[in-house]
Amino acid sequence: MNSVDSRGSKSVRVRIAQREDAEKITTVINSAFRGAEEFFVEGDRVDIGEVLNFLSSGKFLLAENEHTLLGCVYVEPRHLDSSRSSAESQDRAYLGLLAVGPAHQQSGLGSMLMDAAEDYCRALGLRFMDIKVVNLREELTGFYRKRGYVETGTSAFPAEVETKLRCHFIDMSKSLDADKAT
């Protein structure tokens, strides 16, 4: 997709994942989320089967440096939602599993992956990006607000995931039309 120089380091390339990337994707997601979420949930965030399921319904964008996976983000077009008006339900995408390996966090890779995901969805003609943020990860709502996301409501955390603390999702959304020039 593209190649950028991330803070003077070697070139980082963003590309669309293939099925054979599933194991590396699983590893980077679990290593990134483990430290951030261990205070409220035990175990891995995803397994290889879940990553393969995600690959069948959406795309992972990968940030790589010399064939080393540094981070990833998942995007999935979601066109019609019968619970919303037709104006609200058209041309939406879901973004999730933004993950940067622990050694590369706080380097700008998360923002680079967000930019790539938003550009990818814009190129598909999608007009809105939706995300879900765990309420216990308070630092994340600020990160997404700075990127233009606004809170649109809340939703339940998956009942099948056992948590140490009660939690829910904060639903956020962003118009992709507003910043086409960026």
C-alpha positions as CSV (number, residue, x, y, z in Angstrom):
1,M,0.0,0.0,0.0
2,N,2.5,2.6,1.1
3,S,5.9,3.1,2.6
4,V,6.8,5.7,5.1
5,D,9.8,6.6,7.3
6,S,8.6,6.2,10.9
7,R,10.5,8.7,13.1
8,G,13.8,8.2,11.3
9,S,13.7,4.4,11.5
10,K,13.9,2.1,8.6
11,S,11.0,2.2,6.1
12,V,7.7,0.9,7.3
13,R,5.3,-0.6,4.7
14,V,1.6,-1.0,5.1
15,R,0.0,-3.9,3.1
16,I,-3.2,-5.9,3.1
17,A,-2.8,-9.3,4.9
18,Q,-3.1,-12.7,3.3
19,R,-4.4,-15.9,5.0
20,E,-0.8,-17.0,5.4
21,D,-0.2,-14.0,7.7
22,A,-2.8,-15.3,10.3
23,E,-0.2,-16.7,12.7
24,K,1.9,-13.5,12.8
25,I,-1.3,-11.4,13.2
26,T,-2.4,-13.5,16.1
27,T,1.0,-13.1,17.8
28,V,1.2,-9.4,17.4
29,I,-2.4,-8.8,18.6
30,N,-2.0,-11.0,21.7
31,S,1.4,-9.5,22.6
32,A,0.0,-5.9,22.2
33,F,-3.2,-6.5,24.2
34,R,-1.7,-8.7,26.9
35,G,0.0,-5.9,28.8
36,A,-2.8,-3.4,28.3
37,E,-5.7,-5.7,29.3
38,E,-4.3,-8.1,31.8
39,F,-5.8,-6.0,34.7
40,F,-9.3,-6.9,33.6
41,V,-9.2,-10.0,31.4
42,E,-7.0,-13.1,31.4
43,G,-5.7,-15.0,28.4
44,D,-5.2,-14.2,24.8
45,R,-7.3,-11.7,22.9
46,V,-7.6,-13.9,19.7
47,D,-6.6,-17.3,18.4
48,I,-5.6,-18.2,14.9
49,G,-9.1,-19.5,14.1
50,E,-10.7,-16.1,15.0
51,V,-8.1,-14.3,12.9
52,L,-8.9,-16.5,9.9
53,N,-12.6,-15.8,10.5
54,F,-11.9,-12.0,10.5
55,L,-9.9,-12.5,7.2
56,S,-13.0,-14.0,5.6
57,S,-15.2,-11.0,6.4
58,G,-12.8,-8.0,6.3
59,K,-9.2,-7.1,5.9
60,F,-6.2,-6.7,8.2
61,L,-3.7,-3.9,7.3
62,L,-0.2,-4.8,8.3
63,A,2.7,-2.5,9.2
64,E,5.9,-4.2,8.4
65,N,9.6,-3.4,8.5
66,E,11.9,-5.7,6.5
67,H,9.3,-8.5,6.7
68,T,8.8,-8.1,10.4
69,L,5.2,-7.5,11.5
70,L,5.2,-4.4,13.7
71,G,1.4,-3.9,14.0
72,C,-2.0,-4.4,12.4
73,V,-5.5,-3.1,12.3
74,Y,-8.8,-4.8,11.2
75,V,-11.4,-3.1,8.9
76,E,-14.7,-4.5,7.7
77,P,-17.2,-2.8,5.4
78,R,-20.7,-2.9,6.9
79,H,-23.3,-1.6,4.5
80,L,-26.8,-2.1,5.7
81,D,-28.0,-2.2,9.3
82,S,-31.8,-2.6,9.4
83,S,-31.9,-1.0,12.9
84,R,-30.8,2.3,11.5
85,S,-32.3,4.7,9.0
86,S,-31.0,4.2,5.5
87,A,-29.0,7.4,5.7
88,E,-27.2,6.2,8.9
89,S,-26.6,2.6,7.7
90,Q,-25.0,3.1,4.3
91,D,-21.3,3.1,3.7
92,R,-20.0,2.3,7.1
93,A,-16.9,0.4,8.2
94,Y,-15.9,-1.2,11.4
95,L,-12.3,-0.8,12.7
96,G,-10.9,-3.0,15.5
97,L,-7.9,-4.9,16.8
98,L,-5.6,-2.0,16.4
99,A,-2.4,-3.6,17.7
100,V,1.3,-2.5,17.8
101,G,3.9,-4.9,19.2
102,P,5.1,-3.8,22.6
103,A,8.6,-2.9,21.3
104,H,7.1,-0.4,18.8
105,Q,4.4,1.2,20.8
106,Q,4.4,5.0,21.3
107,S,6.3,5.3,17.9
108,G,3.4,6.7,15.8
109,L,2.6,3.3,14.2
110,G,-0.9,3.2,15.7
111,S,-1.7,6.5,14.1
112,M,-0.1,5.4,10.8
113,L,-2.3,2.3,10.8
114,M,-5.4,4.4,11.6
115,D,-4.6,6.7,8.7
116,A,-4.1,3.7,6.4
117,A,-7.4,2.1,7.5
118,E,-9.3,5.3,7.1
119,D,-7.8,5.9,3.6
120,Y,-8.5,2.3,2.6
121,C,-12.2,2.6,3.6
122,R,-12.5,6.0,2.0
123,A,-11.1,4.5,-1.3
124,L,-13.9,1.9,-1.0
125,G,-16.5,4.7,-0.9
126,L,-17.3,4.2,2.8
127,R,-18.3,7.4,4.6
128,F,-18.2,6.4,8.3
129,M,-15.8,4.5,10.5
130,D,-17.2,2.8,13.7
131,I,-15.1,1.5,16.6
132,K,-15.8,0.0,20.0
133,V,-13.5,0.9,22.9
134,V,-13.5,-0.9,26.3
135,N,-14.5,1.6,28.9
136,L,-11.7,0.4,31.3
137,R,-9.1,1.5,28.7
138,E,-9.6,5.2,29.5
139,E,-6.6,6.3,27.5
140,L,-8.1,5.0,24.3
141,T,-11.1,7.4,24.1
142,G,-8.7,10.4,24.2
143,F,-6.6,8.9,21.4
144,Y,-9.7,8.4,19.2
145,R,-11.2,11.7,20.1
146,K,-8.1,13.5,18.9
147,R,-8.5,11.6,15.6
148,G,-12.1,13.0,15.2
149,Y,-14.1,10.1,16.7
150,V,-17.2,11.0,18.8
151,E,-19.0,8.8,21.3
152,T,-22.3,7.5,19.9
153,G,-23.4,5.2,22.8
154,T,-22.5,2.0,24.6
155,S,-22.8,-1.7,24.0
156,A,-22.3,-4.9,26.0
157,F,-18.9,-6.5,26.3
158,P,-19.1,-10.1,24.9
159,A,-20.7,-12.3,27.6
160,E,-18.5,-15.3,26.6
161,V,-15.4,-13.3,27.7
162,E,-14.7,-13.7,31.4
163,T,-13.5,-10.5,32.9
164,K,-12.0,-9.6,36.3
165,L,-13.9,-6.3,36.3
166,R,-17.3,-5.3,34.9
167,C,-16.9,-3.5,31.6
168,H,-18.7,-2.4,28.5
169,F,-17.9,-0.9,25.1
170,I,-18.0,2.8,24.3
171,D,-19.2,3.1,20.7
172,M,-17.5,5.8,18.7
173,S,-17.8,6.9,15.1
174,K,-16.1,9.3,12.6
175,S,-17.2,10.7,9.3
176,L,-14.6,9.9,6.7
177,D,-15.9,12.6,4.4
178,A,-14.8,15.4,6.7
179,D,-11.0,14.9,6.2
180,K,-10.5,13.6,2.7
181,A,-7.9,16.2,2.2
182,T,-5.7,15.0,5.1
